[in-house]
Structures are given as C-alpha cells and as structure tokens.
Amino acid sequence: MKYLPIKNSLFTNNRKNFASRTKPNSIAIFHASDEYPRSGDQAFMFKQNSDFFYLTGIDQEQSILVLYPDCPNKTYREVLFLRQTNEHIAIWEGHKYTKEEARAASGIENIFWLSEYDNILHSIINYAENIYINANENDRYVHTVPYRDYRMYEALKLKYPLHNYTRSAPIMRDLRVVKSDIEIELTQKACDITNDAFRRVLQFTKPGVTEYEIEAEIIHEFIRQRATGHAYNPIIASGANAIVLHYNDNNQVCRDGDVILLDFGAEYGNYNADMTRSIPVNGRFSARQRQVYNAVLTVMREATKLLVDGTVWNDYHDEVGKIMTGQLIDLGLLDRHDVEKQDKNAPLYKKYFMHGTSHHLGLDVHDYASRYKPFEVGNILTCEPGIYIPEEGLGVRLENNILITKEGNIDLMAEIPVEADHIEEIMNS
C-alpha cells in the first residue's frame, strides 16, 4: 500500500458496532474482493471490498473475516483468514501480510491461514442459529456478476441448508454512512491531495494542451503524495465534451476560448475525494462563461446551506431545483411564464441540469447509504450542481465535499479555489 498505516482502532470499533447490531448467536462472514481477469494472464488492479476493509483494514486479496460474538470457543469469536505466502509468491507477486502485520493493521488477535478456513468454520458454524451474508445491496448496482460473497453464499446453502440466512447489508448501510473522526481525517487527506492536483492543473493549462496531458498532471500529483490513484475515472472535458456527463475519452486538444470541466478526486487509504471545477482554457472567462459559472456557484452555495442534520433527500433536491430554476431564468434559458405552467413531475430546469445534486461519499465514491433516511451528523455528501447548454457548447459543474456536524456543516474542500477571479488569478500568475 502507498498510504501510511491507519489506526486499527477504526476497524476494531467498526467490528464492535457491527456485532452489537446482529441477532444473538449469529455468525457473520465477509470476503475480500475477487481478483478480476483483464486479459490473458493479467488481472485488473486489485480493489478491496469496501465492507471488508471497513471491518478489517486489510488490503489484500483472498482474505476472509468471521465474526461470531457468541461462539462457545472464545478463540473463534473474531477470526481473520489470510493467504499464506511462500517463496514462489514472494518472488512473483511480492510481499504478503505476516500474521503480526495483519494483527497490527486490523486489531484482530486470532489470525489463521486460508487453508484452515473450512475446518475451523465447520467446527463452529453448527452452533450458530443465524448466518449473516454480505451481499452487494447498493441500489445503484445491478447484479450480473456472481461475485465472491454471493458464490460463498450459494456454497454455504448447499452445505448448511437449515440455518437462518440473513443480511449484513442493512447494518453496514447504517454504519458506514456515519463517518468517524479517523474516516474524516482520511477523506480530508484525499481532498487535500486533490487540491494540490487542481492547483497544478491551473498552472499547467493553456490553449493547445490535450485533455490527457492534464490527466497526466493530476495522476502525477496523486502518486507523488501516496494516493492510491484516481477515486474514479477522471473527466477532463473541454468545450462541448462537457455536455457529456460521464465523458472519459480525455483525448481532445483544449482550444482557446473553451471551458474545461474537470471532475476528479484522489483515493487515499481507500477513502475518496470527489471534486469538479470548470476553468477557462486561456485563463480568462468570457462574459457569458462567467455568467453561467457564477449561476452554478450560487446554486452550489445555496444547496450547501441545506446539507444539515435532518434534511430529507427528496425535499432537498426539490428545493435545489427551485434555486436552479431561478438562475436559469436569469440566464435567459428558461421563461418565467413557461415555468409557472410546467408539469411538476417534469420540471423544465432538468433540460439544463439533469442529474442529482448530491450523493454520499466514503469508501465508495457513491457511498452506501439509504436515499430514504434523513441526512445526519457524520454524513459526508457531495454538492455538485451544473448547467449544460448544448447549443452553446458549454458545460459548467462545480462540486465540493461537505461534512455534516452538530453545528452545521464543514466544507472539506474550502481550500480549493472556486471563485472565478481566484481561478483566473492562479492561471495568470
């Protein structure tokens, strides 16, 4: 791992919180992510299962966590299974966790090699009444791939058909959405690295550079500061490319007079930043570009005020829609009389602002959370309004990451330039 060690109290507390919400006499099993084939004998870069990392701090493939708080044998109440290394693995793949290193990282005392998993599990599972299975229940995910936890569940059902199988996901959904102090620190670190990368881009960008050269500047700064890399595929969308919400080609020349929409964030310690900025290629916004930019900035600032404890998701987005509508009328993109007659189920502002304003952020960029639960203290959410005008070849989006506290909210990206004047000043310094 590139990132510095994380205090294992984070993972110890997470396991305690999970165990406290399970039914009596229950066993819970969590698997590391699969290693996915890329082509031939290559695999994609390994990315740890977020729930597994949340409970263990272990960033290695072929690992299993078993939690059985009421186990008659105290040795197996909290057990981690790891792939045992050997001389061949050490030469071809590199270092793997020793038991001592895994104890230090996870705070789990009882660690066994993966070869012992079947025998140990069989020796205790028949004493449990309930088996918690960790399925992927993110409502943005459509299940098409039989991932490791799912395959394990199918195998367990055949071997132990009379147990009561239940879901870990509802517990994880409630736990992961409320961030601890350590998680906030890790997210802030990812935001700070993203800030440095953005400032690097501001000083690099000029007419004639390509989108992929800007992407290279970003990843340079990320890796230099121990980030794992991009939190997600970066969007470097110049000119009309900014109209495509998830543009990823990043292969065009940035032209004088255009605006570039930059949507990127660093991943640090498996926690993510998610930032969007829109900047002028030549270092100066035109009058119209600045007008649209300031409209988006106004919406972002007003929307940020609404991200407080108790805010209801749908009410929040409805209110942001009203704010955006006012800005679009001022820009001459919507007619006030048409708005008064609009279908409330198909508001006119969605022609120019067609996506949501916020999502939860954490171990996943679109973090695991309930869209029906009011926002609460400890949530980190993005705030990312945008205006996209195809007929003008202009797209502007701004995005910061907001932490909800008892006293209100804190902008974790407050140090990242966002005022049009500040961006121009840096680009022309």
N, C-alpha and C positions, 0 to 999 in steps of 0.2 A: 504494500500500500504506500502511496506517496504521502498521504496525510499523516499528521502527527497522532500519537496514541490518544484515544478518547477515554475519559474517566469511566471505569467499569461500573461505578455507582449508577450511571444512567441505565445500564442494562439490568443490573440487579433490581433496581426499583421497578423497572418495566415488568420484569417477571413476577415480582410480588403483586403488582397491581393486576396483572392478568389472572394469576392464581386466585386472588381474592374474589374474582367475579365468576369463577367456574362453579359448577354444581359439586356437592360433596362426592367423594370417591370417584373422581374423574381423572383420566389421563389425557394429555394433550400432546400431539406430535406435530413438529414443524420441520420442514425440509429446506435446505438451501436450494437456490435456483438450479435449473438444468444448465448443462453446457450445450449450446445450440450449434449444430453444424452449419458452417458457412459455405464451404465447397471443398470437394476432395478430402484432404486430411486436415482441413482448417476448421476452427471453431470461431464463433463470434467472441469478442471481448467479454469476459465474464462480468455479469452484473448481479450482485447478491439480491435475493428475495428480500423485499423491504421489511416484511413482518419478521422474518428470521433474524435479520440484522438488528431490528428494534429490540429483540429479546436477548440477543447474544453478543453483538458487537463483532461477530466472526465473519470475516470477508473471504471465505474460501469455499470452493465447490465440494460436493459430496459430503455434506455435514448434516447432522440430524440433532434436534433438540427434543428431549422427552421431559415433560413436566407432569408429575404425579404427586401432588402435595400430601395426599393421604396414604401413600404407599406404606404397607406394613414394614417393608425393609427401607430404613432411612437412607441407605446408600443411593437408592434409585428415585428419590423424590425430585431431583433436579439433575439431569444427566445430559452430557454433550458427547456426541459420537463424531469422530474425525477420521478422515482418510489417513492411514499410516504411510509415511514416506518410506522410501528405500533408496538405494544407491542409483538405480535407474531413473526414478522420478527426480531425484536431486539433480542429476546431470541434464536430463531432457526438459524439465519443467521449472526447476529451481526450488527454492525453499518452501516448505510447508510448516504449518504450526507444529511446534512441540506441545506436549501436554502442559508444560509450565507456561509457555507463551499464551496458550488458549485460556488457562486459568487467569492469567493477568489481564487479558483482553475482555473476558466475559464475566469474571467473578464467579464462575461455576467451579466448584471444587472437584466434582466427580466426572472425570473425563475418560472415555474409553475409545478404542479404535473401532472403526466402522465394521470390521469383521466380527465384532462381538454383539452387534446390534440385534440380530434375530434371536439369539439365545437369551439375551437379557430382557428384551421386550416380551418374549413368550413367558418368561418366568414371573412377570408381574402383571401383564395385561388382563389375565383372567380374574384378578382380584378387583379390577375396576368395573364399575357399572356403566360409565359413560366414556366415550372416546371423542375428543374434540379434534375435528379435521379442519385444516386451514385452507379452504377454497378461496380462489380469487373472486371476490364479490364486488369489486369496483364496478359501479354501474356504467362506467364508460367502456368497460371491457366486454367484448362479445366472445364467448368461449368457442374456439375452434381447434386449439392445440391441447392434447392431453398432457398437461404439464405434470411435474413430478409429484406434487401433493395430491393431485387428482388420481394419478396412477397408483400411488400408495394406498389411497382410499379404496380403490377397486380391489386391490390385492388383500387388504385387511378384511373387507366384507366377505370375501370367499373363505378366509381362514378363521374369522371370528364373526359369524353371521348373527349371533344372538345378542351382541352388545347394543347399547343405545348410542347411535352415532349422532353427534350434534356439531354445531358450527362455531368455530373460533372467530369468524369474521365480524359478527356484531360486537363482540368485546373489543377486538382490535380497532374497529371503526370509531368507537367512543374513546379509546385510549389515545390513539395516535394523533387525533385532531387537536388535542391539548398539549402544547409543547412545554417541556421542562426547561429550566434555565440553561442546561448544557445544550439542549437542542437549539435553543435560541442563539446561543453563542456560535454554534456550528453554522447556522443559517446566516448569521451576521458575517461570519468569516467568508462564506460564499458570496455574499453581497459586496463585501469589501474588495474581493478579488475581481468581481465583475466591474466595480467602479474603476479600478486601475486599468482594466482592459478597455473600457469605454473611453477613458481619457487618452489612452494610447491611440485608439482609433481616431479620435478627434484631431490629433496632431498629425496623423498619417494621411487622412483622406484628402483627395484633391481630384479635379477632373482628370480622367484617363486611367485611374486605378481600377482594377477589377474587383468584383464582389468577393472572389475567392482570395484575393490578396488581403482584403480586410478581415476575412475569416481567419487567415493565417496569423495576422497580428493578434487576434483575440486568443487563439489557442496557444500562441507563444507565451502570452502573459499568464494564462491559466496554468500551464505546466510549470512555468518558472516559479509559481507560488504554491506548488504542491497540490493544486486541484487535480482531481481525477481526470477532468476534461470538461466537455460540454455537458450541461444538465440535460440537454435535448438538442436535436439537430438545429443549428443556428439558422436564422433567417437574415440574409443580407440582401434586401430587396430594393433596388434602385429604380427610380422612375415608376413606370406603370407596373412593374413587378410587385410593388407594394399593395396592389389591389388583390393579389392572390394571398389569402390569409396564411396559408402554410407553404409559402414558396420556399423551396430548398435547393434549387439548381445552383444559385450563387456563382453564375458563370458569365455575367454580363459586364461590360465596361460602364463605369459610372460617368455620366455625362454632365457637363457644365449646365447649370440651371435646374437640375433634378434634385429631388429629395430622396434620401436613402432611409428606409425603415429597417432598423436593426433590432432584432429580437433574439437575445442570447442570455445565457447565465452560466455561472460556474457551478460545478458539483464539488463539494468538499466534505470528506468524511461521510459520503453518501447522502448528505443534505444539499438542497438545491436553492439556487437563486433563479429568478425569472424576471428579466428586465427588458423593456422595449423603449427605444428612443428613435426619433426621426430627425435627421440632420441634413443640411444643405451640402451638396457635393462641393460647391465652390466656396463654402464658408459664409454665405450670406443668403438669408431667406428673402424671396421676393415678397412684395406686399401681400399678395394673395396667399402664398405659402404661410407667412407669419399669421395671417388672419385665421386660417384653418388650424394652424398649430396652437394658437392661443385659445381657440374654442375647445380643442381637445384637452388642453391643460386645465381650463376652467372646469370641465366636466370631471376630470380626474380629482381635482382638489375638492370639489363638492361631494363626489362619491366617497372619497376617503373619510369625510366627516361622518358618513353614515355607517362606517365599519366599527361598530361598538357592540358591547355585550348586550345580547337580547334582540338584535336586529334579525328579522325574518327574511330568508333568502329571496322569496318571490316579491315581497314588498320592497326590498332593496332594489332589485332590478327594475321594478315598475317606476320607482322614484328616479333612478338614474335615467330611464327612458324619457321622463318628463324634462329633466335637465338638458339632455341631449337634444330633444325636440326644440327647445328654446334657442339653443346655439345654432341649429341647422336653419331655423327661420332667420336668424340674424345674418347667416352666411348667404341667404338667398337660395338655399337648396330646397327648402320647404315653404309652402304658402300657409299662412296662419288660418285662412278660411278652409283650406283643404284639411288641415289638422283638426279643426272643430268638427268636421263631418266624417272623420276617419273611423274605420272599424276598429274597435278597441282590442279585438283579438288579432289584428294585423296592423299595428301602428306604423305610420309612414316613416318614422325615423329608421326603421330596420332596413330601408333601402340603402342607407349610408353607414349604418352601424348594426351589423347583422349578427354579432357574437355576444356572448355574455360579458359582464364587466369584471367578474372576479371568480377565482377558484382557490381552494385550499392548497397550501404549499408545504412540503416537508421532505420526507424520504422519497416520495414520488412528486414529480412536478405538478401533476394533477393529483393531489394527495387524497388518500382515502378518507372520506367524510360523508355524512348524511346531508343531502340537499334539503331535507325537511326539518332539520334541527336548527334552532336559532344560533347565531354566532355567539361565542362565549370567550371568556378570558383565557388566553393561551393559544387562541387560533392565530395562524399566520395566513393571510389571504393576499392574493394579487389584487391590484386595481388597475385595469387596463382598457379604458375607452379608446375608441378610434373612429376616424371618419375616412371613408374611402369613396373617391369621386372618379369613377371610370372615365367620364367624359373629359376630365382634366388631367388624367394620367397621374393622379396624386393620391397617396395614401399616407395618413399620419396616425400613429398609435403611440401612446405613452403608457408605461407600466412601472409601478413600484410595488414593493412587498411590505405589507402592513401587519404589525403585531397588535392584537387587542389586549389591553391591560385593564385593570380596575379603574385607573384614572383616565381612560380614553384609549387612544391608540398611538403607536410609535411607528414612524416610517423607517424601516431598516435600510432604505436607500436614500435617506435625506442628504447624504453627502455626494450623491451622483448628480452632476449637472442636469438641469431640466428646463430652466428658463431659456428662452430663445436668445436673449442677449448674452447669457453666460456661455452658451454653446458657441455662438459666433466669436466671442472674445477668445476662447481657448483655441478655436480653429484658426484664428488670425494672429495668434501671439507669436 
